[in-house]
């Protein structure tokens, strides 16, 4: 039967946490599942988390689309003026402010409600920001500032919800944190690709955003399906019936526990 108390009289790990054991046939599948989660998180981070860092490419596209040209005295003959540049750069400033502010706020939110809620809410915010950006271009209305603020605000929440997966592979924890941070920053290349498509084809930025605002919603849906409600930790191995198995623990809080194999049935 299960050992209810360890040799020192304290509650065993089984009594403290819900332990999901992986049998012999599922061991390889369990490792594949971890790889799948890491690839999913890195891909979603690349596509959504750091779009504001592609501002230089976005700046060129907005100028070519005539955004804020009306701030110049003679937009038909001289569309380049200081007032227009200041207005355009204000968009990026609002995006960076949203990105910086969100780190603290979304960190608290993730600690309180878990990575699934944090990632889903952040993806929704990103999609709303992209949709407002699309409406600004389509309807010629000035919603660029709140749109870019929301796009920037969503980034840290997406990264924070992904970074906790580094606990699944403790020996490579720092490498995975760097991976998720790097893929988020690399989102700038997504905007660069958009710029290349716009400049070398007949496709417009409006047409790209018509579909791209759905990308965060797709990633958010995958988060709902696959992400844990609370933090996950993977401990090295534990001996069960003379076989070493990885143990995945989903707990109410992120807990670092040293498992004594003697506390589990042999």
Secondary structure per residue as TSV (DSSP state, phi and psi in degrees):
chain	resnum	aa	ss	phi	psi
A	1	X	-	360.0	173.7
A	2	X	-	-73.1	139.9
A	3	X	-	-79.9	120.4
A	4	X	-	-81.7	-28.3
A	5	X	B	-134.4	148.0
A	6	X	-	-76.4	176.2
A	7	X	T	-63.8	-22.1
A	8	X	T	-92.8	7.6
A	9	X	S	87.9	-2.7
A	10	X	S	-88.0	161.7
A	11	X	B	-63.3	138.9
A	12	X	-	-73.5	167.7
A	13	X	H	-60.5	-36.0
A	14	X	H	-63.6	-31.7
A	15	X	H	-79.3	-22.3
A	16	X	H	-89.7	-37.8
A	17	X	S	-131.0	154.6
A	18	X	-	-85.3	110.9
A	19	X	E	-99.9	126.6
A	20	X	E	-98.0	111.9
A	21	X	E	-87.1	148.6
A	22	X	-	-115.9	118.1
A	23	X	-	-76.6	-178.5
A	24	X	H	-58.9	-43.9
A	25	X	H	-71.2	-19.5
A	26	X	H	-100.9	-4.6
A	27	X	H	-62.0	-49.7
A	28	X	H	-64.9	-38.7
A	29	X	H	-63.2	-35.2
A	30	X	H	-64.2	-40.2
A	31	X	H	-66.4	-40.7
A	32	X	H	-62.0	-34.8
A	33	X	H	-65.1	-40.1
A	34	X	H	-63.6	-44.0
A	35	X	H	-61.1	-41.3
A	36	X	H	-60.2	-45.1
A	37	X	H	-63.6	-40.7
A	38	X	H	-66.1	-44.0
A	39	X	H	-64.6	-42.4
A	40	X	H	-60.4	-45.7
A	41	X	H	-64.9	-43.2
A	42	X	H	-66.4	-40.3
A	43	X	H	-66.3	-45.3
A	44	X	H	-62.9	-39.0
A	45	X	H	-63.1	-41.8
A	46	X	H	-64.3	-38.0
A	47	X	H	-82.7	-17.9
A	48	X	H	-135.0	-26.6
A	49	X	T	-78.3	-28.5
A	50	X	T	-130.8	37.8
A	51	X	G	-61.5	-27.9
A	52	X	G	-65.7	-21.1
A	53	X	G	-75.8	-6.1
A	54	X	G	-90.4	23.9
A	55	X	H	-57.6	-41.1
A	56	X	H	-55.2	-43.1
A	57	X	H	-69.9	-39.5
A	58	X	H	-65.3	-37.3
A	59	X	H	-58.6	-44.5
A	60	X	H	-64.1	-43.4
A	61	X	H	-64.9	-39.9
A	62	X	H	-66.6	-39.7
A	63	X	H	-63.2	-42.8
A	64	X	H	-67.2	-26.1
A	65	X	T	-85.2	-1.1
A	66	X	T	80.3	18.2
A	67	X	T	-66.0	129.6
A	68	X	T	65.0	16.7
A	69	X	G	-64.8	-24.0
A	70	X	G	-68.5	-10.1
A	71	X	G	-78.7	-11.6
A	72	X	S	-89.5	150.3
A	73	X	T	-66.6	-37.2
A	74	X	T	-128.8	75.8
A	75	X	T	-63.9	-26.5
A	76	X	T	-71.5	-40.6
A	77	X	T	-98.6	-29.5
A	78	X	-	-139.3	82.2
A	79	X	-	-77.6	-4.2
A	80	X	-	-100.5	118.0
A	81	X	-	-153.4	162.3
A	82	X	H	-63.8	-40.2
A	83	X	H	-60.5	-39.6
A	84	X	H	-68.6	-43.7
A	85	X	H	-61.2	-41.2
A	86	X	H	-62.6	-42.5
A	87	X	H	-66.2	-42.3
A	88	X	H	-65.0	-43.9
A	89	X	H	-68.2	-23.1
A	90	X	H	-64.7	-29.9
A	91	X	H	-60.0	-47.4
A	92	X	H	-65.6	-39.0
A	93	X	H	-60.0	-43.3
A	94	X	H	-64.8	-37.5
A	95	X	H	-63.8	-43.5
A	96	X	H	-66.0	-39.3
A	97	X	H	-60.9	-44.5
A	98	X	H	-62.1	-41.4
A	99	X	H	-63.4	-45.0
A	100	X	H	-68.4	-43.3
A	101	X	H	-65.8	-34.5
A	102	X	H	-69.2	-24.6
A	103	X	H	-58.0	-48.2
A	104	X	H	-70.5	-46.6
A	105	X	H	-63.6	-48.6
A	106	X	H	-72.8	-24.9
A	107	X	H	-63.7	-45.1
A	108	X	H	-63.9	-40.9
A	109	X	H	-62.4	-42.0
A	110	X	H	-67.2	-38.9
A	111	X	H	-63.8	-34.3
A	112	X	H	-81.2	-43.6
A	113	X	H	-114.4	-7.9
A	114	X	-	94.5	166.2
A	115	X	H	-67.5	-31.8
A	116	X	H	-64.6	-48.8
A	117	X	H	-64.9	-41.2
A	118	X	H	-63.1	-47.5
A	119	X	H	-65.8	-40.0
A	120	X	H	-65.8	-46.0
A	121	X	H	-63.2	-42.4
A	122	X	H	-64.9	-42.1
A	123	X	H	-64.3	-37.6
A	124	X	H	-64.4	-42.8
A	125	X	H	-62.7	-42.7
A	126	X	H	-61.0	-43.5
A	127	X	H	-63.9	-40.1
A	128	X	H	-63.2	-43.2
A	129	X	H	-61.8	-43.5
A	130	X	H	-66.0	-36.5
A	131	X	H	-67.8	-40.0
A	132	X	H	-64.2	-37.4
A	133	X	H	-63.7	-41.7
A	134	X	H	-62.3	-44.8
A	135	X	H	-63.8	-35.5
A	136	X	H	-61.5	-42.0
A	137	X	H	-73.8	-40.9
A	138	X	H	-70.6	-44.6
A	139	X	H	-97.0	-1.8
A	140	X	T	58.0	43.3
A	141	X	-	-115.7	151.7
A	142	X	-	-90.2	85.9
A	143	X	-	-121.3	21.2
A	144	X	H	-66.1	-38.6
A	145	X	H	-64.5	-55.6
A	146	X	H	-64.3	-31.9
A	147	X	H	-63.4	-48.9
A	148	X	H	-70.5	-30.7
A	149	X	H	-62.1	-44.7
A	150	X	H	-67.1	-39.4
A	151	X	H	-62.0	-42.4
A	152	X	H	-68.5	-39.7
A	153	X	H	-64.4	-31.5
A	154	X	H	-73.2	-27.1
A	155	X	H	-57.7	-53.1
A	156	X	H	-60.1	-37.4
A	157	X	H	-62.4	-38.5
A	158	X	H	-66.3	-42.9
A	159	X	H	-66.3	-42.7
A	160	X	H	-63.3	-40.6
A	161	X	H	-66.7	-22.9
A	162	X	H	-87.7	-36.3
A	163	X	H	-60.5	-27.7
A	164	X	G	-65.5	-17.3
A	165	X	G	-67.7	-14.6
A	166	X	G	-63.0	-20.8
A	167	X	G	-69.5	-17.6
A	168	X	G	-72.3	-24.5
A	169	X	S	-131.0	81.7
A	170	X	G	-55.4	-40.7
A	171	X	G	-63.2	-21.8
A	172	X	G	-115.9	26.9
A	173	X	H	-60.0	-47.8
A	174	X	H	-64.6	-37.9
A	175	X	H	-64.0	-39.4
A	176	X	H	-71.6	-37.7
A	177	X	H	-60.5	-43.4
A	178	X	H	-63.6	-38.0
A	179	X	H	-62.1	-49.1
A	180	X	H	-68.5	-37.1
A	181	X	H	-67.1	-42.8
A	182	X	H	-66.7	-41.7
A	183	X	H	-66.2	-32.3
A	184	X	H	-65.3	-46.1
A	185	X	H	-64.9	-34.3
A	186	X	T	-69.1	-5.9
A	187	X	T	-57.4	-21.0
A	188	X	H	-55.5	-32.7
A	189	X	H	-68.6	-23.9
A	190	X	H	-62.3	-43.4
A	191	X	H	-69.7	-35.6
A	192	X	H	-61.8	-42.2
A	193	X	H	-63.0	-41.5
A	194	X	H	-57.0	-44.0
A	195	X	H	-63.1	-41.2
A	196	X	H	-65.3	-39.3
A	197	X	H	-64.5	-43.9
A	198	X	H	-64.9	-39.9
A	199	X	H	-78.8	-22.4
A	200	X	H	-113.0	0.0
A	201	X	S	-135.0	-177.7
A	202	X	S	-90.2	2.8
A	203	X	-	-77.7	136.3
A	204	X	-	-101.2	164.4
A	205	X	H	-62.3	-36.1
A	206	X	H	-59.9	-43.8
A	207	X	H	-66.3	-36.4
A	208	X	H	-65.3	-46.6
A	209	X	H	-69.4	-21.7
A	210	X	H	-56.7	-33.8
A	211	X	H	-105.1	-30.0
A	212	X	H	-71.0	-25.2
A	213	X	H	-66.8	-13.2
A	214	X	H	-80.3	-22.4
A	215	X	H	-57.3	-48.3
A	216	X	H	-61.1	-32.6
A	217	X	H	-66.3	-38.8
A	218	X	H	-64.3	-45.4
A	219	X	H	-64.1	-39.8
A	220	X	H	-62.1	-37.2
A	221	X	H	-65.2	-41.0
A	222	X	H	-64.9	-34.9
A	223	X	H	-62.4	-44.4
A	224	X	H	-60.4	-39.0
A	225	X	H	-75.9	-43.3
A	226	X	H	-109.0	-24.6
A	227	X	S	-77.8	149.0
A	228	X	-	-75.3	154.1
A	229	X	S	-69.9	-38.4
A	230	X	S	-120.1	178.0
A	231	X	-	-65.5	146.2
A	232	X	E	-114.7	146.6
A	233	X	E	-134.4	143.9
A	234	X	E	-118.2	120.6
A	235	X	E	-98.3	156.3
A	236	X	E	-51.6	-77.4
A	237	X	E	-152.5	164.3
A	238	X	E	-144.5	142.4
A	239	X	E	-85.4	119.1
A	240	X	E	-128.8	119.9
A	241	X	T	52.2	46.5
A	242	X	T	63.9	19.5
A	243	X	E	-127.8	139.3
A	244	X	E	-87.2	128.2
A	245	X	E	-127.7	145.7
A	246	X	E	-74.7	146.9
A	247	X	E	-120.2	125.2
A	248	X	E	-104.1	127.2
A	249	X	E	-118.7	126.3
A	250	X	E	-109.7	115.0
A	251	X	-	-119.9	169.5
A	252	X	S	-70.7	-23.8
A	253	X	S	-140.1	163.4
A	254	X	-	-74.0	118.0
A	255	X	-	-126.4	134.7
A	256	X	-	-101.6	114.7
A	257	X	-	-125.5	135.6
A	258	X	-	-94.5	115.8
A	259	X	-	-89.0	126.9
A	260	X	-	-97.5	115.5
A	261	X	G	-60.3	-22.2
A	262	X	G	-67.6	-17.9
A	263	X	G	-84.6	-6.3
A	264	X	S	-109.3	154.7
A	265	X	-	-62.1	135.9
A	266	X	-	-91.2	360.0
